[in-house]
Amino acid sequence: MAKPKKGEGFHSAAGLIRYFDAEEKTSLKIPPWFVIAMCIATIVIVTTIHVIKPI
């Protein structure tokens, strides 16, 4: 059986934490209310189309 490698988890986790910290500062921020509003708008549009032209 192969021996498990020790100590690699910390280095890879530290790299991911550093990556996500840098990504968080420069990424596009969408407010939660906008996501909810878009979901409601999509529901209204799909329902309206379904009422106007049923399948």
MOSUL-V233437 format. One record per helix or strand of 3 or more residues. SS is the DSSP state (H for helix, E for strand). FROM is the first residue (numbers start at 1). LEN is the number of residues. If there is no record, write none. Layout:
# MOSUL-V233437
ss:from:len
SS:FROM:LEN
SS:FROM:LEN
This chain:
# MOSUL-V233437
ss:from:len
H:8:19
H:32:21
